């Protein structure tokens, strides 16, 4: 059971947001106090109607029509189903970006809630529906605060975060970062209670690369006479065992890295040594240098074992996201914002990076950035791990997350105004 969450009381509403009361409305005449309910509606609609990466056509249309309904101009398409809106302040300044991902996972939703997925085998079990709802809130709150903005807030919606190759490079290719000086994003975190925000400087997530290695022999062999054959299964066994020993023996053990072999295929008969065996998995590193070094060591290890025993080897890597590297200055900025809005207890200093991956990292190869973790747990049902078939979250976390985002972006812009 998660710790009882810190609830957001009216007294904790930041003055910069509270001052825009019912009299202050978004361009499409939505009262700003209605935005929290709208965000819940958005999250539930998307949760009921999930779509997989690069096929988020209905999702994309829904987001676009919603934003246009409230007076925002949508720039599209980017990366097939992506888009962005620019909220331009009345005062000159740079462009700062906020990113949300919109795709779901190919997993059957096991929840029985009224907003459970209606699509067989597809569900929002990583919180992307919440990320999108928060980003909608960011755009609408920012639009209501145009008079306060020194520059432009770009809110963009990215497809295919879960896929490989993922949507971030496609969004970059299509120009989403043009003119952008920094990029921010959220990720929901079921290990933190609602009302808490997790921050870490430097590596926040690991890289994620997929690999496939095949070992081939000239022909099959008889199980009674392995000495007369090239035993591909035995060779693969030696390669796998050696690869598992690379991390911490050929790399600095203080640098987090993990290799996991998750599939192996070979053979169809109990008494035939197969002429081909294939295995694969993922390599994850928090240090970019280790990412390159371990990959090269894996290739050397596989090739040397295969050559000694008369086999040939093929190794393929699918390069995934690099590590998310949070900018320390942006961490300090967000920490101050969160403390000012909701108290210093709302700031959680994350002690170590996640070994999961997040393709938001691709943007940070081009501009400084920050990934903020948003606590979404208020009990057992909202404390299940990401990608769990029963994953759910506390929707009370949505509006505070959007508030933190807008205030962080606004302060970032204000701090970069030339005197």
Buried (B, 14 or more C-beta within 10 A) or exposed (E): EBBEBBEBEEEBBBEBBEEBEEEBBBBBEBBBBBBBEBBBBBBBBBBBBBBBBBBBEEBBEBBBEBBEEBBBEBBBEBBBBBBBBBBBBEBEBBBBBBBBBBBBBEBEBBBEEEBBBEBEEBBBBBBBBBBBBBBBBBBBBBBBBBEBBBBBBBBBBBBBBBBBBBBBBBBBEBEBBEEBBBBBBBBBBBBBBBBBBBBBBEBBBBBBBBBBBBBBBEEBBEEEEEEEBBBBBBBBBBBBEBBEEBBEEBBEEEBBBEBEBEEBEBBEEEEEBBBBBBBBBBBBBBBBEBBEBBBEBBBEBBBEBBEEBEBBBBBEBEEBBBBBBBBEBBBEBBBBBBBBBBEEEBBBEBEEBBBBBBBBBBBBBEBBBBBBBBBBBBBEBBBBEBBBEBBBBBBBBBBBBBBBBBBBBBBBBBEBEEE
